[in-house]
């Protein structure tokens, strides 16, 4: 993951979208998560793939482990490090299934 603010485009709208996504991720409380789709819905802009692209390219400086897919899972290469964060933050995480319990951990942005 690259650092926030490093946007590979000169498009000001794209830079603004990246900043908005990262701001939402930074606001997710410890022990809670949002899905990529939740972030897009909260912003009323883009979709899960756009949010995922932002997180992949620019999410290294924010609590990226707090954004998961619709099943409560992160990509395989991130799960080990994320599990450490989940344990530290008290996020409901099923180690045997490698997924966050969305029923109890999901945050709606309020």
The 8 nearest C-alpha neighbors of each residue, nearest first, counted from 0:
[[1, 59, 56, 55, 57, 58, 2, 54],
 [2, 0, 57, 56, 59, 3, 58, 5],
 [1, 3, 57, 59, 60, 5, 4, 58],
 [4, 2, 57, 5, 60, 58, 1, 59],
 [3, 5, 6, 2, 57, 18, 14, 17],
 [6, 4, 3, 2, 7, 57, 1, 56],
 [5, 7, 8, 4, 14, 57, 17, 9],
 [8, 6, 5, 9, 14, 56, 10, 13],
 [9, 7, 10, 6, 13, 14, 11, 5],
 [8, 10, 11, 7, 6, 14, 13, 12],
 [9, 11, 13, 8, 12, 14, 15, 6],
 [12, 10, 14, 13, 15, 9, 8, 16],
 [13, 11, 15, 14, 10, 16, 17, 9],
 [12, 14, 16, 10, 15, 11, 17, 8],
 [15, 13, 11, 17, 12, 16, 6, 18],
 [14, 16, 12, 18, 13, 17, 11, 19],
 [17, 15, 19, 13, 18, 14, 20, 12],
 [16, 18, 14, 20, 15, 19, 53, 21],
 [17, 19, 15, 21, 16, 20, 22, 14],
 [20, 18, 16, 22, 17, 21, 15, 23],
 [21, 19, 17, 23, 22, 18, 16, 24],
 [20, 22, 24, 18, 23, 19, 25, 17],
 [23, 21, 19, 25, 20, 24, 18, 26],
 [22, 24, 26, 20, 25, 21, 19, 27],
 [23, 25, 21, 26, 22, 27, 20, 62],
 [24, 26, 22, 23, 27, 61, 21, 62],
 [25, 27, 23, 24, 28, 22, 108, 21],
 [28, 26, 24, 25, 31, 32, 23, 29],
 [29, 27, 31, 26, 30, 32, 106, 25],
 [28, 30, 31, 88, 27, 90, 89, 65],
 [29, 31, 90, 88, 89, 28, 104, 85],
 [32, 30, 104, 29, 28, 105, 106, 90],
 [33, 31, 65, 105, 66, 106, 104, 27],
 [34, 32, 66, 105, 37, 106, 65, 67],
 [33, 35, 67, 37, 68, 36, 66, 69],
 [34, 36, 47, 38, 37, 50, 68, 66],
 [37, 35, 47, 39, 34, 38, 46, 40],
 [38, 36, 34, 40, 39, 35, 33, 41],
 [37, 39, 41, 35, 36, 40, 42, 34],
 [40, 38, 46, 36, 42, 41, 37, 45],
 [41, 39, 43, 37, 42, 38, 36, 44],
 [40, 42, 38, 39, 43, 37, 108, 107],
 [43, 41, 39, 44, 40, 38, 19, 20],
 [44, 42, 40, 41, 39, 45, 38, 46],
 [45, 43, 42, 39, 40, 46, 41, 16],
 [46, 44, 39, 49, 43, 47, 50, 40],
 [45, 47, 39, 49, 48, 36, 50, 44],
 [48, 46, 36, 35, 50, 49, 51, 39],
 [49, 47, 51, 50, 46, 52, 35, 45],
 [48, 50, 52, 51, 46, 47, 45, 53],
 [49, 51, 53, 47, 52, 48, 35, 54],
 [52, 50, 48, 54, 49, 53, 55, 47],
 [51, 53, 55, 49, 50, 54, 48, 56],
 [54, 52, 50, 56, 51, 55, 57, 17],
 [55, 53, 58, 51, 57, 52, 56, 50],
 [54, 56, 52, 53, 0, 57, 51, 58],
 [55, 57, 53, 0, 1, 54, 52, 58],
 [56, 58, 3, 1, 2, 54, 53, 59],
 [59, 57, 54, 60, 61, 63, 0, 55],
 [58, 60, 0, 2, 1, 61, 57, 63],
 [59, 61, 2, 58, 3, 62, 57, 1],
 [60, 62, 63, 58, 59, 25, 24, 21],
 [63, 61, 64, 65, 25, 24, 60, 59],
 [62, 64, 65, 61, 66, 58, 59, 54],
 [65, 63, 81, 66, 62, 67, 84, 73],
 [64, 66, 32, 63, 62, 33, 67, 31],
 [67, 65, 33, 34, 64, 32, 63, 35],
 [68, 66, 34, 71, 73, 72, 35, 33],
 [67, 69, 34, 71, 70, 72, 35, 73],
 [68, 70, 71, 34, 67, 35, 36, 72],
 [71, 69, 68, 72, 98, 67, 101, 99],
 [72, 70, 99, 98, 67, 68, 69, 101],
 [73, 71, 98, 67, 68, 70, 99, 97],
 [72, 74, 67, 78, 77, 75, 68, 71],
 [73, 75, 77, 76, 78, 72, 67, 68],
 [76, 74, 78, 77, 73, 79, 72, 97],
 [75, 77, 74, 78, 79, 73, 80, 81],
 [78, 76, 75, 74, 79, 80, 81, 73],
 [79, 77, 81, 75, 80, 73, 76, 82],
 [80, 78, 82, 81, 77, 83, 76, 75],
 [79, 81, 83, 82, 78, 77, 84, 64],
 [80, 82, 78, 84, 64, 83, 79, 77],
 [83, 81, 85, 79, 84, 80, 78, 86],
 [84, 82, 86, 80, 81, 85, 87, 79],
 [83, 85, 87, 81, 82, 86, 88, 80],
 [86, 84, 90, 82, 88, 83, 87, 89],
 [85, 87, 89, 83, 84, 88, 82, 90],
 [86, 88, 84, 85, 89, 83, 90, 82],
 [89, 87, 30, 85, 90, 86, 29, 84],
 [90, 88, 86, 30, 85, 87, 91, 29],
 [89, 91, 30, 85, 88, 92, 31, 86],
 [92, 90, 100, 99, 104, 89, 93, 103],
 [93, 91, 99, 98, 100, 90, 94, 85],
 [92, 94, 98, 96, 95, 97, 99, 91],
 [95, 93, 97, 96, 92, 98, 82, 99],
 [94, 96, 93, 97, 98, 92, 99, 82],
 [95, 97, 94, 93, 98, 92, 99, 72],
 [98, 96, 94, 95, 93, 72, 78, 99],
 [97, 99, 72, 71, 93, 96, 92, 100],
 [98, 100, 92, 71, 101, 91, 93, 72],
 [99, 101, 91, 102, 92, 103, 104, 98],
 [100, 102, 105, 104, 103, 99, 71, 32],
 [103, 101, 100, 104, 105, 99, 91, 106],
 [102, 104, 101, 100, 105, 91, 31, 106],
 [105, 103, 31, 101, 32, 100, 102, 91],
 [106, 104, 101, 32, 33, 31, 103, 102],
 [105, 107, 33, 32, 108, 31, 104, 27],
 [108, 106, 109, 105, 33, 37, 41, 32],
 [109, 107, 106, 41, 27, 26, 23, 33],
 [108, 107, 106, 27, 26, 41, 28, 23]]
